[in-house]
Amino acid sequence: MKRSFLFFLFSLFFFLKSNAQCAMCRAVLESEEGQTAAEGINDGIVYLMAIPYILVGGLGYLIYRKFNTLKK
């Protein structure tokens, strides 16, 4: 019980720190005139978000295919 409480408290402090960093980055990107850096950051975020989903989906498909071929 004590260990899970410490983990929760530790996670909470790191969340607060990362939340402040995101606000600072947003303020810097919004103040730029051309908005080219903001578009680049958004594209990078989408790219980094998509890769884990593709990997997990591919792994899930391979596991699904392996179990279906074993039943036949």
N, CA, C and O atoms as a Tripos MOL2 file, in Angstrom:
@<TRIPOS>MOLECULE
protein
  288   287    72     0     0
PROTEIN
NO_CHARGES

@<TRIPOS>ATOM
      1 N           0.8250   -1.1910    0.0000 N.3       1 MET1
      2 CA          0.0000    0.0000    0.0000 C.3       1 MET1
      3 C           0.8730    1.2600    0.0000 C.2       1 MET1
      4 O           0.6250    2.2160   -0.7340 O.2       1 MET1
      5 N           1.8900    1.2240    0.8400 N.am      2 LYS2
      6 CA          2.7780    2.3760    0.9360 C.3       2 LYS2
      7 C           3.5230    2.6050   -0.3790 C.2       2 LYS2
      8 O           3.7550    3.7430   -0.7890 O.2       2 LYS2
      9 N           3.8870    1.5160   -1.0190 N.am      3 ARG3
     10 CA          4.6370    1.6150   -2.2690 C.3       3 ARG3
     11 C           3.7790    2.2220   -3.3830 C.2       3 ARG3
     12 O           4.2640    3.0450   -4.1600 O.2       3 ARG3
     13 N           2.5140    1.8210   -3.4610 N.am      4 SER4
     14 CA          1.6400    2.3640   -4.5010 C.3       4 SER4
     15 C           1.3410    3.8480   -4.2380 C.2       4 SER4
     16 O           1.2090    4.6270   -5.1820 O.2       4 SER4
     17 N           1.2350    4.2330   -2.9850 N.am      5 PHE5
     18 CA          1.0060    5.6340   -2.6580 C.3       5 PHE5
     19 C           2.2090    6.4850   -3.0600 C.2       5 PHE5
     20 O           2.0440    7.5830   -3.5920 O.2       5 PHE5
     21 N           3.4080    5.9880   -2.8110 N.am      6 LEU6
     22 CA          4.6160    6.7150   -3.2020 C.3       6 LEU6
     23 C           4.7150    6.8170   -4.7310 C.2       6 LEU6
     24 O           5.1280    7.8500   -5.2580 O.2       6 LEU6
     25 N           4.3420    5.7630   -5.4280 N.am      7 PHE7
     26 CA          4.3420    5.8080   -6.8840 C.3       7 PHE7
     27 C           3.3520    6.8440   -7.4000 C.2       7 PHE7
     28 O           3.6690    7.5980   -8.3200 O.2       7 PHE7
     29 N           2.1650    6.8900   -6.8220 N.am      8 PHE8
     30 CA          1.1540    7.8730   -7.2120 C.3       8 PHE8
     31 C           1.6570    9.2890   -6.9520 C.2       8 PHE8
     32 O           1.5050   10.1620   -7.8070 O.2       8 PHE8
     33 N           2.2490    9.5260   -5.7990 N.am      9 LEU9
     34 CA          2.7620   10.8400   -5.4580 C.3       9 LEU9
     35 C           3.8990   11.2440   -6.3990 C.2       9 LEU9
     36 O           3.9650   12.3900   -6.8420 O.2       9 LEU9
     37 N           4.7810   10.3130   -6.6980 N.am     10 PHE10
     38 CA          5.8880   10.5510   -7.6160 C.3      10 PHE10
     39 C           5.3650   10.8940   -9.0090 C.2      10 PHE10
     40 O           5.8660   11.8210   -9.6460 O.2      10 PHE10
     41 N           4.3610   10.1550   -9.4880 N.am     11 SER11
     42 CA          3.7780   10.4130  -10.8100 C.3      11 SER11
     43 C           3.1030   11.7760  -10.8580 C.2      11 SER11
     44 O           3.1700   12.4660  -11.8750 O.2      11 SER11
     45 N           2.4650   12.1630   -9.7840 N.am     12 LEU12
     46 CA          1.7760   13.4370   -9.7320 C.3      12 LEU12
     47 C           2.7510   14.6010   -9.8760 C.2      12 LEU12
     48 O           2.4680   15.5710  -10.5790 O.2      12 LEU12
     49 N           3.8960   14.5020   -9.2110 N.am     13 PHE13
     50 CA          4.8740   15.5840   -9.3000 C.3      13 PHE13
     51 C           5.4760   15.6960  -10.6900 C.2      13 PHE13
     52 O           5.7260   16.8050  -11.1630 O.2      13 PHE13
     53 N           5.7150   14.5650  -11.3590 N.am     14 PHE14
     54 CA          6.2540   14.6270  -12.7080 C.3      14 PHE14
     55 C           5.2180   15.1470  -13.6880 C.2      14 PHE14
     56 O           5.5800   15.8100  -14.6600 O.2      14 PHE14
     57 N           3.9410   14.8670  -13.4640 N.am     15 PHE15
     58 CA          2.8910   15.3870  -14.3270 C.3      15 PHE15
     59 C           2.8290   16.9080  -14.2220 C.2      15 PHE15
     60 O           2.6960   17.5940  -15.2360 O.2      15 PHE15
     61 N           2.9230   17.4230  -13.0410 N.am     16 LEU16
     62 CA          2.8580   18.8640  -12.8670 C.3      16 LEU16
     63 C           4.0340   19.5570  -13.5460 C.2      16 LEU16
     64 O           3.8800   20.6370  -14.1150 O.2      16 LEU16
     65 N           5.1980   18.9390  -13.4840 N.am     17 LYS17
     66 CA          6.3690   19.5280  -14.1100 C.3      17 LYS17
     67 C           6.2430   19.5160  -15.6300 C.2      17 LYS17
     68 O           6.5650   20.5100  -16.2810 O.2      17 LYS17
     69 N           5.7840   18.4200  -16.1990 N.am     18 SER18
     70 CA          5.6530   18.3400  -17.6570 C.3      18 SER18
     71 C           4.5220   19.2280  -18.1650 C.2      18 SER18
     72 O           4.5990   19.7440  -19.2800 O.2      18 SER18
     73 N           3.4860   19.4110  -17.3730 N.am     19 ASN19
     74 CA          2.3780   20.2690  -17.7740 C.3      19 ASN19
     75 C           2.8590   21.7170  -17.8940 C.2      19 ASN19
     76 O           2.4250   22.4300  -18.7990 O.2      19 ASN19
     77 N           3.7260   22.1550  -17.0220 N.am     20 ALA20
     78 CA          4.2490   23.5130  -17.0920 C.3      20 ALA20
     79 C           5.1210   23.6910  -18.3280 C.2      20 ALA20
     80 O           5.1010   24.7510  -18.9540 O.2      20 ALA20
     81 N           5.8760   22.6760  -18.6790 N.am     21 GLN21
     82 CA          6.7290   22.7700  -19.8650 C.3      21 GLN21
     83 C           5.8900   22.8980  -21.1230 C.2      21 GLN21
     84 O           6.2520   23.6590  -22.0200 O.2      21 GLN21
     85 N           4.7890   22.1830  -21.2160 N.am     22 CYS22
     86 CA          3.9430   22.2600  -22.4070 C.3      22 CYS22
     87 C           3.3590   23.6620  -22.5630 C.2      22 CYS22
     88 O           3.2380   24.1520  -23.6860 O.2      22 CYS22
     89 N           3.0050   24.3020  -21.4840 N.am     23 ALA23
     90 CA          2.4590   25.6520  -21.5640 C.3      23 ALA23
     91 C           3.5210   26.6330  -22.0570 C.2      23 ALA23
     92 O           3.2120   27.5590  -22.8070 O.2      23 ALA23
     93 N           4.7580   26.4320  -21.6420 N.am     24 MET24
     94 CA          5.8320   27.3110  -22.0950 C.3      24 MET24
     95 C           6.0870   27.1250  -23.5890 C.2      24 MET24
     96 O           6.2780   28.1020  -24.3120 O.2      24 MET24
     97 N           6.0900   25.9010  -24.0430 N.am     25 CYS25
     98 CA          6.3160   25.6490  -25.4730 C.3      25 CYS25
     99 C           5.1820   26.2360  -26.3000 C.2      25 CYS25
    100 O           5.4200   26.8090  -27.3630 O.2      25 CYS25
    101 N           3.9720   26.1000  -25.8300 N.am     26 ARG26
    102 CA          2.8350   26.6380  -26.5680 C.3      26 ARG26
    103 C           2.9190   28.1560  -26.6740 C.2      26 ARG26
    104 O           2.6280   28.7240  -27.7260 O.2      26 ARG26
    105 N           3.3110   28.8050  -25.5970 N.am     27 ALA27
    106 CA          3.4240   30.2600  -25.6200 C.3      27 ALA27
    107 C           4.4980   30.7210  -26.6060 C.2      27 ALA27
    108 O           4.3120   31.7180  -27.3020 O.2      27 ALA27
    109 N           5.6020   30.0100  -26.6670 N.am     28 VAL28
    110 CA          6.6780   30.3780  -27.5950 C.3      28 VAL28
    111 C           6.2240   30.1660  -29.0340 C.2      28 VAL28
    112 O           6.4930   31.0010  -29.8980 O.2      28 VAL28
    113 N           5.5430   29.0610  -29.2990 N.am     29 LEU29
    114 CA          5.1240   28.7670  -30.6700 C.3      29 LEU29
    115 C           4.0020   29.6850  -31.1420 C.2      29 LEU29
    116 O           3.9240   29.9940  -32.3310 O.2      29 LEU29
    117 N           3.1410   30.1220  -30.2440 N.am     30 GLU30
    118 CA          2.0520   31.0110  -30.6410 C.3      30 GLU30
    119 C           2.5330   32.4250  -30.9190 C.2      30 GLU30
    120 O           1.8850   33.1590  -31.6650 O.2      30 GLU30
    121 N           3.6440   32.8160  -30.3400 N.am     31 SER31
    122 CA          4.1300   34.1810  -30.5250 C.3      31 SER31
    123 C           4.8680   34.3660  -31.8520 C.2      31 SER31
    124 O           5.1680   35.4970  -32.2350 O.2      31 SER31
    125 N           5.1620   33.2820  -32.5530 N.am     32 GLU32
    126 CA          5.8860   33.3730  -33.8130 C.3      32 GLU32
    127 C           4.9510   33.8480  -34.9310 C.2      32 GLU32
    128 O           3.7720   33.4950  -34.9470 O.2      32 GLU32
    129 N           5.4750   34.6410  -35.8580 N.am     33 GLU33
    130 CA          4.6430   35.2000  -36.9280 C.3      33 GLU33
    131 C           4.3030   34.1880  -38.0100 C.2      33 GLU33
    132 O           3.1330   34.0500  -38.3660 O.2      33 GLU33
    133 N           5.2740   33.4870  -38.5370 N.am     34 GLY34
    134 CA          5.0530   32.6170  -39.6800 C.3      34 GLY34
    135 C           4.3190   31.3320  -39.3650 C.2      34 GLY34
    136 O           3.7320   30.7290  -40.2640 O.2      34 GLY34
    137 N           4.3310   30.8950  -38.1240 N.am     35 GLN35
    138 CA          3.7050   29.6540  -37.6720 C.3      35 GLN35
    139 C           4.2990   28.4120  -38.3260 C.2      35 GLN35
    140 O           3.6930   27.3420  -38.2680 O.2      35 GLN35
    141 N           5.4700   28.5300  -38.9480 N.am     36 THR36
    142 CA          6.0710   27.3440  -39.5650 C.3      36 THR36
    143 C           6.6160   26.3920  -38.5140 C.2      36 THR36
    144 O           6.5450   25.1740  -38.6820 O.2      36 THR36
    145 N           7.1530   26.9290  -37.4410 N.am     37 ALA37
    146 CA          7.6690   26.0660  -36.3790 C.3      37 ALA37
    147 C           6.5310   25.3340  -35.6850 C.2      37 ALA37
    148 O           6.6820   24.1700  -35.3140 O.2      37 ALA37
    149 N           5.3940   25.9980  -35.5050 N.am     38 ALA38
    150 CA          4.2480   25.3580  -34.8630 C.3      38 ALA38
    151 C           3.7170   24.2200  -35.7150 C.2      38 ALA38
    152 O           3.3460   23.1730  -35.1840 O.2      38 ALA38
    153 N           3.6740   24.4070  -37.0400 N.am     39 GLU39
    154 CA          3.2240   23.3350  -37.9250 C.3      39 GLU39
    155 C           4.1910   22.1560  -37.8860 C.2      39 GLU39
    156 O           3.7660   21.0010  -37.9250 O.2      39 GLU39
    157 N           5.4790   22.4410  -37.8110 N.am     40 GLY40
    158 CA          6.4700   21.3750  -37.7100 C.3      40 GLY40
    159 C           6.3470   20.6080  -36.4220 C.2      40 GLY40
    160 O           6.4610   19.3820  -36.4150 O.2      40 GLY40
    161 N           6.1160   21.3110  -35.3230 N.am     41 ILE41
    162 CA          5.9370   20.6530  -34.0270 C.3      41 ILE41
    163 C           4.6950   19.7770  -34.0440 C.2      41 ILE41
    164 O           4.7260   18.6540  -33.5410 O.2      41 ILE41
    165 N           3.6070   20.2690  -34.6110 N.am     42 ASN42
    166 CA          2.3700   19.4860  -34.6870 C.3      42 ASN42
    167 C           2.5560   18.2350  -35.5390 C.2      42 ASN42
    168 O           2.0630   17.1660  -35.1790 O.2      42 ASN42
    169 N           3.2570   18.3530  -36.6610 N.am     43 ASP43
    170 CA          3.5210   17.1810  -37.4910 C.3      43 ASP43
    171 C           4.3780   16.1630  -36.7490 C.2      43 ASP43
    172 O           4.1510   14.9580  -36.8610 O.2      43 ASP43
    173 N           5.3550   16.6400  -35.9980 N.am     44 GLY44
    174 CA          6.1980   15.7430  -35.2090 C.3      44 GLY44
    175 C           5.4220   15.0250  -34.1300 C.2      44 GLY44
    176 O           5.6720   13.8500  -33.8640 O.2      44 GLY44
    177 N           4.4840   15.7130  -33.5030 N.am     45 ILE45
    178 CA          3.6730   15.0920  -32.4700 C.3      45 ILE45
    179 C           2.8010   13.9960  -33.0600 C.2      45 ILE45
    180 O           2.6780   12.9160  -32.4820 O.2      45 ILE45
    181 N           2.1990   14.2700  -34.2060 N.am     46 VAL46
    182 CA          1.3640   13.2570  -34.8610 C.3      46 VAL46
    183 C           2.2080   12.0530  -35.2650 C.2      46 VAL46
    184 O           1.7710   10.9130  -35.1050 O.2      46 VAL46
    185 N           3.3950   12.2870  -35.7780 N.am     47 TYR47
    186 CA          4.2880   11.2010  -36.1640 C.3      47 TYR47
    187 C           4.6670   10.3550  -34.9470 C.2      47 TYR47
    188 O           4.6060    9.1270  -35.0030 O.2      47 TYR47
    189 N           5.0500   10.9970  -33.8680 N.am     48 LEU48
    190 CA          5.4390   10.2540  -32.6680 C.3      48 LEU48
    191 C           4.2570    9.5220  -32.0390 C.2      48 LEU48
    192 O           4.4390    8.4810  -31.4080 O.2      48 LEU48
    193 N           3.0530   10.0560  -32.2060 N.am     49 MET49
    194 CA          1.8670    9.4130  -31.6510 C.3      49 MET49
    195 C           1.4670    8.1950  -32.4830 C.2      49 MET49
    196 O           0.9910    7.2060  -31.9240 O.2      49 MET49
    197 N           1.6460    8.2410  -33.7930 N.am     50 ALA50
    198 CA          1.1720    7.1740  -34.6690 C.3      50 ALA50
    199 C           2.0370    5.9210  -34.6120 C.2      50 ALA50
    200 O           1.5150    4.8120  -34.7260 O.2      50 ALA50
    201 N           3.3220    6.0690  -34.4420 N.am     51 ILE51
    202 CA          4.2300    4.9270  -34.4930 C.3      51 ILE51
    203 C           3.9020    3.8560  -33.4490 C.2      51 ILE51
    204 O           3.8440    2.6840  -33.8190 O.2      51 ILE51
    205 N           3.6820    4.1810  -32.1700 N.am     52 PRO52
    206 CA          3.3480    3.1160  -31.2120 C.3      52 PRO52
    207 C           2.0380    2.4050  -31.5500 C.2      52 PRO52
    208 O           1.9270    1.1960  -31.3460 O.2      52 PRO52
    209 N           1.0480    3.1330  -32.0610 N.am     53 TYR53
    210 CA         -0.2090    2.4980  -32.4270 C.3      53 TYR53
    211 C          -0.0180    1.5330  -33.5910 C.2      53 TYR53
    212 O          -0.6180    0.4580  -33.6050 O.2      53 TYR53
    213 N           0.7950    1.8950  -34.5490 N.am     54 ILE54
    214 CA          1.0650    1.0080  -35.6760 C.3      54 ILE54
    215 C           1.8000   -0.2460  -35.2110 C.2      54 ILE54
    216 O           1.4760   -1.3520  -35.6430 O.2      54 ILE54
    217 N           2.7780   -0.0790  -34.3400 N.am     55 LEU55
    218 CA          3.5310   -1.2270  -33.8320 C.3      55 LEU55
    219 C           2.6530   -2.1730  -33.0140 C.2      55 LEU55
    220 O           2.7280   -3.3890  -33.1850 O.2      55 LEU55
    221 N           1.8310   -1.6260  -32.1370 N.am     56 VAL56
    222 CA          0.9570   -2.4610  -31.3140 C.3      56 VAL56
    223 C          -0.0970   -3.1450  -32.1820 C.2      56 VAL56
    224 O          -0.4240   -4.3110  -31.9640 O.2      56 VAL56
    225 N          -0.6270   -2.4170  -33.1670 N.am     57 GLY57
    226 CA         -1.5980   -3.0190  -34.0750 C.3      57 GLY57
    227 C          -0.9950   -4.1560  -34.8800 C.2      57 GLY57
    228 O          -1.6240   -5.2000  -35.0490 O.2      57 GLY57
    229 N           0.2160   -3.9610  -35.3750 N.am     58 GLY58
    230 CA          0.8950   -5.0250  -36.1160 C.3      58 GLY58
    231 C           1.1810   -6.2320  -35.2530 C.2      58 GLY58
    232 O           1.0120   -7.3670  -35.6990 O.2      58 GLY58
    233 N           1.6100   -6.0090  -34.0280 N.am     59 LEU59
    234 CA          1.8650   -7.1070  -33.1060 C.3      59 LEU59
    235 C           0.5780   -7.8440  -32.7780 C.2      59 LEU59
    236 O           0.5620   -9.0740  -32.7170 O.2      59 LEU59
    237 N          -0.5010   -7.1000  -32.5670 N.am     60 GLY60
    238 CA         -1.7980   -7.7230  -32.3020 C.3      60 GLY60
    239 C          -2.2660   -8.5700  -33.4700 C.2      60 GLY60
    240 O          -2.8150   -9.6540  -33.2750 O.2      60 GLY60
    241 N          -2.0490   -8.0740  -34.6970 N.am     61 TYR61
    242 CA         -2.4380   -8.8360  -35.8830 C.3      61 TYR61
    243 C          -1.6290  -10.1250  -35.9940 C.2      61 TYR61
    244 O          -2.1750  -11.1780  -36.3200 O.2      61 TYR61
    245 N          -0.3320  -10.0420  -35.7250 N.am     62 LEU62
    246 CA          0.5010  -11.2440  -35.7920 C.3      62 LEU62
    247 C           0.0700  -12.2820  -34.7650 C.2      62 LEU62
    248 O           0.0260  -13.4730  -35.0700 O.2      62 LEU62
    249 N          -0.2460  -11.8460  -33.5620 N.am     63 ILE63
    250 CA         -0.7060  -12.7760  -32.5220 C.3      63 ILE63
    251 C          -2.0530  -13.3770  -32.9120 C.2      63 ILE63
    252 O          -2.2720  -14.5780  -32.7490 O.2      63 ILE63
    253 N          -2.9460  -12.5500  -33.4220 N.am     64 TYR64
    254 CA         -4.2560  -13.0380  -33.8670 C.3      64 TYR64
    255 C          -4.1090  -14.0730  -34.9700 C.2      64 TYR64
    256 O          -4.7650  -15.1140  -34.9410 O.2      64 TYR64
    257 N          -3.2480  -13.7890  -35.9450 N.am     65 ARG65
    258 CA         -3.0450  -14.7130  -37.0600 C.3      65 ARG65
    259 C          -2.4150  -16.0200  -36.5860 C.2      65 ARG65
    260 O          -2.7590  -17.0940  -37.0810 O.2      65 ARG65
    261 N          -1.4920  -15.9300  -35.6280 N.am     66 LYS66
    262 CA         -0.8340  -17.1440  -35.1290 C.3      66 LYS66
    263 C          -1.8240  -18.0270  -34.3920 C.2      66 LYS66
    264 O          -1.7930  -19.2460  -34.5620 O.2      66 LYS66
    265 N          -2.7010  -17.4540  -33.5800 N.am     67 PHE67
    266 CA         -3.6580  -18.2670  -32.8460 C.3      67 PHE67
    267 C          -4.7390  -18.8520  -33.7530 C.2      67 PHE67
    268 O          -5.2470  -19.9390  -33.4790 O.2      67 PHE67
    269 N          -5.0930  -18.1560  -34.8160 N.am     68 ASN68
    270 CA         -6.0930  -18.6920  -35.7440 C.3      68 ASN68
    271 C          -5.5400  -19.8160  -36.5780 C.2      68 ASN68
    272 O          -6.2800  -20.7450  -36.9000 O.2      68 ASN68
    273 N          -4.2780  -19.7800  -36.9450 N.am     69 THR69
    274 CA         -3.7030  -20.8730  -37.7260 C.3      69 THR69
    275 C          -3.4800  -22.1090  -36.8630 C.2      69 THR69
    276 O          -3.4950  -23.2250  -37.3820 O.2      69 THR69
    277 N          -3.2760  -21.9400  -35.5700 N.am     70 LEU70
    278 CA         -3.0990  -23.0820  -34.6830 C.3      70 LEU70
    279 C          -4.4170  -23.8370  -34.4780 C.2      70 LEU70
    280 O          -4.3950  -25.0550  -34.2970 O.2      70 LEU70
    281 N          -5.5500  -23.1530  -34.5010 N.am     71 LYS71
    282 CA         -6.8410  -23.8080  -34.3010 C.3      71 LYS71
    283 C          -7.2360  -24.6400  -35.5080 C.2      71 LYS71
    284 O          -7.9170  -25.6550  -35.3650 O.2      71 LYS71
    285 N          -6.8190  -24.2230  -36.6910 N.am     72 LYS72
    286 CA         -7.1870  -24.9720  -37.9080 C.3      72 LYS72
    287 C          -6.2960  -26.1590  -38.0150 C.2      72 LYS72
    288 O          -6.4170  -26.9390  -38.9600 O.2      72 LYS72
@<TRIPOS>BOND
     1     1     2 1
     2     2     3 1
     3     3     4 2
     4     3     5 am
     5     5     6 1
     6     6     7 1
     7     7     8 2
     8     7     9 am
     9     9    10 1
    10    10    11 1
    11    11    12 2
    12    11    13 am
    13    13    14 1
    14    14    15 1
    15    15    16 2
    16    15    17 am
    17    17    18 1
    18    18    19 1
    19    19    20 2
    20    19    21 am
    21    21    22 1
    22    22    23 1
    23    23    24 2
    24    23    25 am
    25    25    26 1
    26    26    27 1
    27    27    28 2
    28    27    29 am
    29    29    30 1
    30    30    31 1
    31    31    32 2
    32    31    33 am
    33    33    34 1
    34    34    35 1
    35    35    36 2
    36    35    37 am
    37    37    38 1
    38    38    39 1
    39    39    40 2
    40    39    41 am
    41    41    42 1
    42    42    43 1
    43    43    44 2
    44    43    45 am
    45    45    46 1
    46    46    47 1
    47    47    48 2
    48    47    49 am
    49    49    50 1
    50    50    51 1
    51    51    52 2
    52    51    53 am
    53    53    54 1
    54    54    55 1
    55    55    56 2
    56    55    57 am
    57    57    58 1
    58    58    59 1
    59    59    60 2
    60    59    61 am
    61    61    62 1
    62    62    63 1
    63    63    64 2
    64    63    65 am
    65    65    66 1
    66    66    67 1
    67    67    68 2
    68    67    69 am
    69    69    70 1
    70    70    71 1
    71    71    72 2
    72    71    73 am
    73    73    74 1
    74    74    75 1
    75    75    76 2
    76    75    77 am
    77    77    78 1
    78    78    79 1
    79    79    80 2
    80    79    81 am
    81    81    82 1
    82    82    83 1
    83    83    84 2
    84    83    85 am
    85    85    86 1
    86    86    87 1
    87    87    88 2
    88    87    89 am
    89    89    90 1
    90    90    91 1
    91    91    92 2
    92    91    93 am
    93    93    94 1
    94    94    95 1
    95    95    96 2
    96    95    97 am
    97    97    98 1
    98    98    99 1
    99    99   100 2
   100    99   101 am
   101   101   102 1
   102   102   103 1
   103   103   104 2
   104   103   105 am
   105   105   106 1
   106   106   107 1
   107   107   108 2
   108   107   109 am
   109   109   110 1
   110   110   111 1
   111   111   112 2
   112   111   113 am
   113   113   114 1
   114   114   115 1
   115   115   116 2
   116   115   117 am
   117   117   118 1
   118   118   119 1
   119   119   120 2
   120   119   121 am
   121   121   122 1
   122   122   123 1
   123   123   124 2
   124   123   125 am
   125   125   126 1
   126   126   127 1
   127   127   128 2
   128   127   129 am
   129   129   130 1
   130   130   131 1
   131   131   132 2
   132   131   133 am
   133   133   134 1
   134   134   135 1
   135   135   136 2
   136   135   137 am
   137   137   138 1
   138   138   139 1
   139   139   140 2
   140   139   141 am
   141   141   142 1
   142   142   143 1
   143   143   144 2
   144   143   145 am
   145   145   146 1
   146   146   147 1
   147   147   148 2
   148   147   149 am
   149   149   150 1
   150   150   151 1
   151   151   152 2
   152   151   153 am
   153   153   154 1
   154   154   155 1
   155   155   156 2
   156   155   157 am
   157   157   158 1
   158   158   159 1
   159   159   160 2
   160   159   161 am
   161   161   162 1
   162   162   163 1
   163   163   164 2
   164   163   165 am
   165   165   166 1
   166   166   167 1
   167   167   168 2
   168   167   169 am
   169   169   170 1
   170   170   171 1
   171   171   172 2
   172   171   173 am
   173   173   174 1
   174   174   175 1
   175   175   176 2
   176   175   177 am
   177   177   178 1
   178   178   179 1
   179   179   180 2
   180   179   181 am
   181   181   182 1
   182   182   183 1
   183   183   184 2
   184   183   185 am
   185   185   186 1
   186   186   187 1
   187   187   188 2
   188   187   189 am
   189   189   190 1
   190   190   191 1
   191   191   192 2
   192   191   193 am
   193   193   194 1
   194   194   195 1
   195   195   196 2
   196   195   197 am
   197   197   198 1
   198   198   199 1
   199   199   200 2
   200   199   201 am
   201   201   202 1
   202   202   203 1
   203   203   204 2
   204   203   205 am
   205   205   206 1
   206   206   207 1
   207   207   208 2
   208   207   209 am
   209   209   210 1
   210   210   211 1
   211   211   212 2
   212   211   213 am
   213   213   214 1
   214   214   215 1
   215   215   216 2
   216   215   217 am
   217   217   218 1
   218   218   219 1
   219   219   220 2
   220   219   221 am
   221   221   222 1
   222   222   223 1
   223   223   224 2
   224   223   225 am
   225   225   226 1
   226   226   227 1
   227   227   228 2
   228   227   229 am
   229   229   230 1
   230   230   231 1
   231   231   232 2
   232   231   233 am
   233   233   234 1
   234   234   235 1
   235   235   236 2
   236   235   237 am
   237   237   238 1
   238   238   239 1
   239   239   240 2
   240   239   241 am
   241   241   242 1
   242   242   243 1
   243   243   244 2
   244   243   245 am
   245   245   246 1
   246   246   247 1
   247   247   248 2
   248   247   249 am
   249   249   250 1
   250   250   251 1
   251   251   252 2
   252   251   253 am
   253   253   254 1
   254   254   255 1
   255   255   256 2
   256   255   257 am
   257   257   258 1
   258   258   259 1
   259   259   260 2
   260   259   261 am
   261   261   262 1
   262   262   263 1
   263   263   264 2
   264   263   265 am
   265   265   266 1
   266   266   267 1
   267   267   268 2
   268   267   269 am
   269   269   270 1
   270   270   271 1
   271   271   272 2
   272   271   273 am
   273   273   274 1
   274   274   275 1
   275   275   276 2
   276   275   277 am
   277   277   278 1
   278   278   279 1
   279   279   280 2
   280   279   281 am
   281   281   282 1
   282   282   283 1
   283   283   284 2
   284   283   285 am
   285   285   286 1
   286   286   287 1
   287   287   288 2
@<TRIPOS>SUBSTRUCTURE
     1 MET1         2 RESIDUE 1 A MET
     2 LYS2         6 RESIDUE 1 A LYS
     3 ARG3        10 RESIDUE 1 A ARG
     4 SER4        14 RESIDUE 1 A SER
     5 PHE5        18 RESIDUE 1 A PHE
     6 LEU6        22 RESIDUE 1 A LEU
     7 PHE7        26 RESIDUE 1 A PHE
     8 PHE8        30 RESIDUE 1 A PHE
     9 LEU9        34 RESIDUE 1 A LEU
    10 PHE10       38 RESIDUE 1 A PHE
    11 SER11       42 RESIDUE 1 A SER
    12 LEU12       46 RESIDUE 1 A LEU
    13 PHE13       50 RESIDUE 1 A PHE
    14 PHE14       54 RESIDUE 1 A PHE
    15 PHE15       58 RESIDUE 1 A PHE
    16 LEU16       62 RESIDUE 1 A LEU
    17 LYS17       66 RESIDUE 1 A LYS
    18 SER18       70 RESIDUE 1 A SER
    19 ASN19       74 RESIDUE 1 A ASN
    20 ALA20       78 RESIDUE 1 A ALA
    21 GLN21       82 RESIDUE 1 A GLN
    22 CYS22       86 RESIDUE 1 A CYS
    23 ALA23       90 RESIDUE 1 A ALA
    24 MET24       94 RESIDUE 1 A MET
    25 CYS25       98 RESIDUE 1 A CYS
    26 ARG26      102 RESIDUE 1 A ARG
    27 ALA27      106 RESIDUE 1 A ALA
    28 VAL28      110 RESIDUE 1 A VAL
    29 LEU29      114 RESIDUE 1 A LEU
    30 GLU30      118 RESIDUE 1 A GLU
    31 SER31      122 RESIDUE 1 A SER
    32 GLU32      126 RESIDUE 1 A GLU
    33 GLU33      130 RESIDUE 1 A GLU
    34 GLY34      134 RESIDUE 1 A GLY
    35 GLN35      138 RESIDUE 1 A GLN
    36 THR36      142 RESIDUE 1 A THR
    37 ALA37      146 RESIDUE 1 A ALA
    38 ALA38      150 RESIDUE 1 A ALA
    39 GLU39      154 RESIDUE 1 A GLU
    40 GLY40      158 RESIDUE 1 A GLY
    41 ILE41      162 RESIDUE 1 A ILE
    42 ASN42      166 RESIDUE 1 A ASN
    43 ASP43      170 RESIDUE 1 A ASP
    44 GLY44      174 RESIDUE 1 A GLY
    45 ILE45      178 RESIDUE 1 A ILE
    46 VAL46      182 RESIDUE 1 A VAL
    47 TYR47      186 RESIDUE 1 A TYR
    48 LEU48      190 RESIDUE 1 A LEU
    49 MET49      194 RESIDUE 1 A MET
    50 ALA50      198 RESIDUE 1 A ALA
    51 ILE51      202 RESIDUE 1 A ILE
    52 PRO52      206 RESIDUE 1 A PRO
    53 TYR53      210 RESIDUE 1 A TYR
    54 ILE54      214 RESIDUE 1 A ILE
    55 LEU55      218 RESIDUE 1 A LEU
    56 VAL56      222 RESIDUE 1 A VAL
    57 GLY57      226 RESIDUE 1 A GLY
    58 GLY58      230 RESIDUE 1 A GLY
    59 LEU59      234 RESIDUE 1 A LEU
    60 GLY60      238 RESIDUE 1 A GLY
    61 TYR61      242 RESIDUE 1 A TYR
    62 LEU62      246 RESIDUE 1 A LEU
    63 ILE63      250 RESIDUE 1 A ILE
    64 TYR64      254 RESIDUE 1 A TYR
    65 ARG65      258 RESIDUE 1 A ARG
    66 LYS66      262 RESIDUE 1 A LYS
    67 PHE67      266 RESIDUE 1 A PHE
    68 ASN68      270 RESIDUE 1 A ASN
    69 THR69      274 RESIDUE 1 A THR
    70 LEU70      278 RESIDUE 1 A LEU
    71 LYS71      282 RESIDUE 1 A LYS
    72 LYS72      286 RESIDUE 1 A LYS
